[in-house]
């Protein structure tokens, strides 16, 4: 577990730096002369360029391990932030953010695959994934407010420079302190077989659930869930900073993002939730989040802070549940590919959300699109027997590390 602790520490720094940019990017783009529609394109292109990186990550992480790709992503992101601090027009910002999207596409599949392989059973996997979400959330509680404070006090360029050097230093340290677990011969052979399988074979059977000897086809409709969630989250990240551009409002925006993270922290701390069926947790939390977006879109006479806090509570349940759901339906030799496809789905949703919000915000509230995307995801999650298979709170899956 020492590796998991070091990984959580480096992830905290990485997430802190990345989330600190949320309240800064939109006003920074406006200061460069970008229109709201162009800002949506900048945010969307960052997610769109995740796709080729996710596709590559799905193969190379399973074959070569996670350590080098974690370090590569952190170092590359730090260097690009140093360039971002020196951009002078919106098009330069678009180019830098697009490259950043590709570089950071390796981080999530590599980290989640490594955490999954450290676990001995699906209960421990759920706890490690919840720990990842907890670290993510703790970082995102303080980082938006910290980023907003930096931008308001020392300016955008200096803020990006500080964040860039921090990421660069963290990436270099990860080369020494992140240890790759020993891979079993069966796991290596399965990864090699998957990476060299003929295209026709992959088309016939792109992903099957081989846990405990079953051959159930993987339910691809489940990836409507991360697309819908990321689309809704992208709209929220686009819309909140557009409430105003002066220093006081930038600070308010950072606090609003932190309120969402505080809500998520509440439910992420409830580790006993990991013993409940992932499908049930996913559906309930998705309904709660959709309810909050509908309230934001309809201007309910409820404080925005309350709605965002409840929305965060739902996020704290749904993201660990979603990863546990995918692990339940997948197998130990395909963690890299599973999380690669998850990252691809998140990238698609993160691209669609800001672009769509920038196109419709002059006609109606973009939060209606968030609500709609979550309802569509729920439709695709209609109950089926495979959602209950391979889940027993007292059962174990074969050790992923051979220990």
N, C-alpha and C positions, 0 to 999 in steps of 0.2 A: 504493500500500500504506500510505500515511500514514494514510488513513481507517481501515484495518483495525487499525493500531496504536492509534489513539485509541479505537476501538470496543472493542478488547480491554481497554484500561485502564479504561474506564467499566464494562464488563461485570465486570471483576474486583471493583471496588468494590460493584457491585450484588449479585453472587453472594456476596461476603463477608458483606454485611449480611443477606442472606436465609438463608444457611446458618448464620450465627451464632445464628439463632433456634431452630434444630432442638432443641438440648438444653434450651432455656428454655421453649418453649411448653407442653409437657406438665406440668412441675412448676408453671409459672405458673398454668395452668388448675386444677390440683389445689389450689393455695393460695387460689384464688377459690371453692373448694367444688364443683368439677365432678367428676362420676363418670366412670370410664373410658369408658363408652358415650357420654357427652356429649362427651368429648374427641375420640373418634372422629368424632362428628358435626361438631365444630368444624373438624377437619382435612379432613374430607370436603367440607364446604360451601365451604371455600376453593377446592377443586378444582372443585366443581360450578359455581360462579359464573364459572369460567374459560370455560365453554362459550359464553354469549352474546358475551363479549368476543372469543373466538377466531373466532366466526362473522363478527363485524363486521370483525375484523382481516384476515381473508382477502380481503375486498373492498377495504377502504380502503388497505391497504398496497400492493397492486398498482396502485391508481389514483393515490394521492397520495404514495407513497414511504414511507420508514421513519423519517426523522429526527424528525419531530414526535411520532410515536407512541412512540419510544424515550424522548424527554424527558418526555412526558406520563406514561408508566408510572413512571419513576423519581421524578418530583416527587410524583405521587399516592401512590405507595407510602410515600415519606418522610413526607408529611402524615398518612397513616393510622397509621403507626407512632407518631407523636407522640400521636395519640388513644388508641392501644392502651396506651401507658404510663400512661393515666389511667383505665382501666376498673376497675370495682369489683365486678362480678359476672359469672358465666359467660355470660349472655345478651348482655351488652354486648360481650364478647370475640367471641361468635359473629357479631354484626352487623358489627363492624369487620373481622374476618377474611373475611367474605363479600364485603364491598365491596373489600377488598384483592385477592381472587381475580379480580374483574372488571377492576380497574385493571391488574394485572400480566399479564393475558391478552394484551395487545398487545406486550409486550416481546420474547418469544421469536420470534413470527413476523416481527416487524420486524427484529430483529437478524440472524436466520438468512437472511432474504430479502436483506438488504443485503450480507452476506458472500458469498452465492451470486452476486449480481450483480457483485461485484468480481472474480470469477474469470474466466479466459480459457478454461479447459478443465476437464474433470471431474477431472483429477489435481490441479489447483490448487484446485478446489472441495473435494476431499477433504482437502487440507492445511489450507485455511481452516477447515473444519468441525472438523478435529482440533485446530487452534489454539484454536477456541472451546471445545472440550472440555477442552483443556489449561488454559486460563485458568480455566474453571469448576472444574476439579479442584484446581488450585493454591489457589484461593480456599477451596475446601471442605476442603482439608487443614488449614489453620490456623484457619478461622473457627469450627467447632464448639467447639474447645478454647478459643478466645478468647471466644466467647459464654458458655460455661460459666464461665470465669474471671470475666467481668464480672458474671454473675448471682450468683456466690458471694461476690463482694467488695463490689459496690455495689448489688445488688438488681435486681429485674426492671424496675421502672419507669425507673430511671436508665439501665439498659442499653438499653431500647427507645428512650428519648429520644435517646441518643447515635447509635444506628443510624439513627433517623429523620432527624436533621439531616444525617447523612452522605449518605443517599440523596437528600435534597432538594437539597443543594449539588451533588451529582454530576449530577442531572437538569438543573439550570440550566446547568452548564458544557457539557453535551452539545449544547446549542443552538448553541454557537459552534464546537466542535471536531469534531463529526461532520458530514462532507460527503457529500451524496447524489451518487452517480455519474450521469453523463449517460445518459439513457434514449433508446434508439433510437426513431424514429417507429413502427417495426413493433411494438416492445414496448408503447408507449403505446396504439396502436390495438388490440392484442390484449387489453390490460387493460380498455379501455373496452368492447370487444365482449363480453368475459366478464361484466362487471358489468351490462350491459344486455340480456343474452341472455334470451329468453323462458323461463319456467319449464319449458314442455314440452320445449324444446330441451335444457335442462340435465338433465332427467330421462332423455332419450334418450341423451345422450352427456355425462355429468357430467365426465369427465376422460379425455382420450386422450393417448397419447404421440406427439407430433408431431416429435420429434427426428429429423433426417435423413430427413424425409418419411414416416415410418411412421405408421400409424393404429391401433396396437395399443391395445385397451382397457386402462385402468388396472386392475391387480389389487387390488381393494379389500380382499381378505383380508389384505394385508400390514399393515393397521392393527390387526390382532389383536396384532401384536408390541408396539407402544408401549402398548397397553392392558394387556397382561400384564406388561410391564416396570414400568410405573408402579404397577400394583396391588401387585406384589412390593415395590417401593421404598417405597410408602406404608405397607405393613405393617411394614417394617423401621423406618421413621421413627416409627411409632406404638409399636412394641414395645420398642425399646432404652431410651427414657427411663423406661419403667415399671419398670425394674429397681430403682428406689429414688428417694427424693426429698430426701435430705440433701445438703449441699454437696459432700461427698466423692464421692458417687455421681453427682452432676451433672457433676463434672469427669471421672469415669470414662466417662460417656456421651459427652461431647465428644471424648475420646480415641478411643473406639470408632468414632465417625463419621469421625474423621480417619484412622484406619487404613484404612477403606474407600477414602477418597480417595487415600491413598498408594498403594494397590494399583492404582487407576485411573491414577495418574500414571505408573506404570512402563510400562504399555502405550501410553498416550497419547504418551509420548516416543518410541516406536518408529514414526516417521513412514513407514518403508518398508512398514508394514502396509497403508497406503492404496492400494498398487498391486495388492493382491489383490482378487478378486471380492467385492463387498460381501455377496452372499448367503452365500458360504462363511464369511466372517468372522462374520456374524450367527448362523448356525446353531451354529458351534463355541463361540462365547462364550456363547450362550444355554444350551447344555448345561452349560457350566462353572458358570454362575450358579445354575442349577437344582440342580446337584449340591451346591453350598454351602448352599442353603436346605434341602435335604433333610437335610444333616448337622446344621444348627441345630435342625431340628424333631425329629430322632431322638436328640439328645443324644449324638452320637458322642464317643468319648474323644479329641477333638482340641480344642486351645485355640480359644476363640472368636476370639481375635486372628488366628489362622492362617486360619480359615474366612472371616472378614471381609476379610482381605487378599486372599485368592484371589477372593472375590466382587468386590472392587474391580478386580482384574485383568480379570475378565470385563466389568465395566462400561466400563472404558477401551477395550475393543475394540468392544462392541456399539453404543454410542451414535454414534460417528463412522460406523460401518458402516451403521447404520440411516438416517442422514441422507444418506449417499452413495447408498444403495439407492433412496431416494425421489427424489433428483436424477436418478439413472440412468433411472428409470421416468417421470419428469415432463419438463417443458420449461421454457425460460428465461422464458416469459411467464406462468408459473403458480407461481412460487416462493412468492408470498404465500399463495395458496390451498393449496398443498401443505403448507407449514409450519403454516398455520392448522388444517388437518385433523389434522396430526400433533399439534398442541397440544391440539386437542379430544380426541383419543384418549388423550393423556397425562392430561388432566383427568378423563376418565371413569375411567381406571384408578386415579388418585390419590384419587378419591372412593370407589370401591368398596373399595380396600384397607383404609384405617383403619376404615371403618364395619363391614366384615366382621370385621376383627380384634377390634374392641370387642365384637362379638356372640358370637364363638366362643371367646375366650381363656379362659373358665371351663370349657370342655369339652375342648379340645385345643389344641395349639400353633398359633398363626396362621401360623407359617412353613410348615406344610403347605399352606396356601392359596397362599402364594407359589410353592411348587414346582408346585402344580396349575395356576396361572395361566400359568406359563412353559411347561409341557408342552402346554397347550391352544394357546398361541401357536405352538409348533413344529408342531403338527398342521396349522394353517392355512398354514404355510410349506412345504408339500410342493413338490418341485421342479417347475418348469414352464419352457418355453423362454424366456418373456419375462424371466425373472430373469437371463438371460445376454446379452440383447440390449443394444446401445448401450454395451458395455463393452470397451474396448481400452486397455491401459496406455499405448499410444503414440498414441492417437487424441485428437482435440480436438472439442469441441462448438462451435457458433457463438458468438462473443463476446457476452456478455450486455450489455456496456456500449457496444459499438460502437467500442471503441478497440483 
